[in-house]
């Protein structure tokens, strides 16, 4: 872990670490953001103590290398998007609890700012993750996976677009209507029919034109049946691996 900190900015490669409920994955990119490698580390649960968590990380060879930049991403269903007009730091727990139960003692609330849409994304992470990385990479902010998706793939446009990030049995949806943020939400699905039901329902509820409002589906590799089904109902579909 110390090599990441000591040698930061000494080579052109970057590292992205993505945490989820069953472990974490590491992705190494070159200076052109071409992915060079991927590795997954399975965990039954995130260790509850700093020492135990550091022991897990110390066993990962990639973390002994140096990188020009490091990105920390946490994947979770527990998040809330709060308008900046009603957000205040002292009310974070109350605002988060409007949509979710109170957080566990082993968790803490973090935020990412969606400045383009005057909103704040609140989410919880295991406190041990926040504590360890505050020590070793204090300059790197943990990103919620929705924030990463919006930052990397949702362009600022005056058009109307629906953007979907596919995860195993889950779709994360971001809808922009005439340049304004309308929806950020996640939905569980089992079949392609479930998927298209959610998509068409959102088009209907938000009065989106299926002939004009583009649908961009990301992380869609090996989803040919789903792609074919969506194309039957939505005129302008874009599929991105």
N, C-alpha and C positions, 0 to 999 in steps of 0.2 A: 504493500500500500504506500510506503514512503516514496517509492520511485515515481509514482504518479505525481506526487506533490513536488518532489525535488527537481525533476527533469521536465516539468511542464513547459511547453513551448520550444522544446529542443528537437522535435522532429515533425514531419508533415502529417503524421497519422492522428486520427481522432478516435475516441472511444465513446460508445453509447452503452449504458447499462440500464436495462429495463426490468423492473421488479414487478412480479405478479404474485398471486396467492400461492402458487406452487413452485416458486423459486425465482430465478432471474436469468436473463440472457445478456450476453455481451456481443457487441457488434463493433468491428474495427473498419474504419473507412480511410481511404487515401485522401490526398489534398483536393481531389476533384469530387469527393463524396461518393466514390465508387466503393461498394462494400467488398472488403477483402476477406473477412472471416466472420463466422457466427458460432457461438457456443452457448449451450443452455446448461444451467446448474439446477437440478431438481432439489427442492426442499419440502418436507412435510409441513413446515411452518417456519416463519422467520424467528431466529433465536431471540429470546427476551432480554438477554444481557449483552452489554457491549463486548465483553471478552469473548463470549461464545460466537457473536456475529463476526468479530474480527478474525477469529479462528477459521470460520467458513471462508471469508474473503481471502485470507492468507493462503489458502489451498488452491487458489485460482491463478494459474501461471500468468495470464494476460495482465493481471493487476500489478505485476512486478515490472512491467514495461513502462516506458515513458510515452506521453502523448502530447500533441499540441493543444488539445482541448478534451474535456470530458463532459458528457451529458448524463444526467441522472433522471430517469423517467419512472414514475410509479403508476401502475395500472390498477384501477379500482373503480367499482361501481358507486362508491360512496363519495359523491361530489354534489355541489350546488353552485349554480351560477346566480350571483347576486348583483342587481343594478348598483352602480357606483353611488347613485343618489341616496341609497338607503344603507350602504355599507359603512360600518365603523369597526375598527379593530377590537374595541372592547366588547362589541356585540357579536363577535364571530361565532361563539358557541351557540347563542340563541338563534342566529340566522341559519346556521347549519342544521340545528335541531328542528327547524320548520319542516325540513324534508326528510330527516333521518332521526333515528333514536340517538340519545346522548352517546358520546364517544366513550370507548373503553379507557380504563386507566392506563393501558399500555400504548395508547395512540395519542397523536397530537394533530392539531389542525394547521395546515399550511395554505398559502394562497398563491395564485398566479393571476396577474392582472391582464384582462382583455381590453387594453386601452382603446383599441379601434372601435369598440362597441360600448364603452363606458360601463364595463362590468368587471366583477371579480369572481374568479373560480375558487371556491373553497373545497378542500378535500382533506382526508385523514391519511396519515401514514403511521406505521409503527414507530413509536418514539425512539427506539433503538437505532433505526436507520437514520433518522434526522440527527441524532446525537453523534453517531460515528462519523458521518460525512461532514458535520460541522467542524469536527476536529481535523479531518484529513484534507477536506476540500471546502473550506469555508466560503470560497468565492463562487462556488457552483450551487445554484438554486435547484432544488428538486422540482421537476415538472410533472404535473398530472398528464396522463396520456392524451386526454382530450385537448389540453393546452398545446401539447406537442403537435397533434393533428392539425389544429387550427393554425398554429404558427407556420407549419411546414407546407400545408396544402390548401388552405382556404384563403384565396386571394381577396383583396379589397376591390370589390366591383360594384357597379350600380345595377347590375343585372340581378335576376332571381335564380338561385342555384340551391340544390340539395347535395350535400357532401356526406358520404357514408364511409366509415372505416369498419371493415369486417374483422371481427375476432371470432374465435371458436364459439359458435352458437350465440353470438351477440353482434349487434350492429350499433355503432355510435353514429348519431345523426346530428349534423349541423345544417341549419337552413338559413339562407340569406334571401330576403325578399326586397328587391329594389334597393339594395345596398345596406339594408338594416337587418340586424340579427333578430331572427324570429324564434329559433328553437335550438337548444342543445339538450340532447337526451340519449339514453341508451335503452335498447330493447333486447330481451332474450328471444331467440327463435330456434326452432328445431328443423323445420323444413323450408324449402324454397317458397312454398305457398305461404308460410308464416311471414317470411321476409317480404314478399310482395304485398301482403295484407298491410303490414306496417307502413310500407312506402306509400301505397295508394291512400291509406287513411290519413297520412300526414299531408299529402297533396290536397285531399278533400278538406280537412279541417283548417288548413291555412290558405285555402282558396288559391292554390298554385295551378298554373296552366300546364297541363301535361304536354302540350305542343311547344311551349316556349321555355318553361323552367327546366334547366339542364340537371341531369342526375349524374354525379360523379361517384363511382364506387371504387374505393381504394383497397389495396391488399387483396385483390380479386383473383390471384393466381389459382389455377385449377378449379375455377368456379364457373365452368362453361354453361352448365344447365341453368344456374341462377342468372347469368348474364343474358342468356337467350330469353328467359322468362321476363326479365325486367324490360328488355327491348321490345317486347310485344305491347307493353302498356305505356312506356315513356318514349317520346319521340327522339329526344337527344340524350343518349346514354354514353358516358365515357368510362372506360374501365382501365384501372391503373394497378399494375402488380405491386 
